[in-house]
Amino acid sequence: MSAPLLRPRGQAAAQIELLGQLGLPASASPEDVDQLHQSVSDYLSSAPPEIRGWARAQVAALDAAYI
């Protein structure tokens, strides 16, 4: 008989949920988060002129969430 799995609670659970929403594993390091932030920021910065306003708004939201 195996022991039941303990699920994270509180702040740990919230962190795991947020990492999952970013496509990162629960074991992601702060450097992994930094790298993802930079990659997404670079991608949005290269948006075509037709959607550049939208991309700038996304970068602002990304930066606000990152800080």
Secondary structure as GFF3:
##gff-version 3
##sequence-region A 1 67
A	DSSP	alpha_helix	10	21	.	.	.	ID=ss1
A	DSSP	alpha_helix	30	45	.	.	.	ID=ss2
A	DSSP	three_ten_helix	49	51	.	.	.	ID=ss3
A	DSSP	alpha_helix	52	66	.	.	.	ID=ss4
###
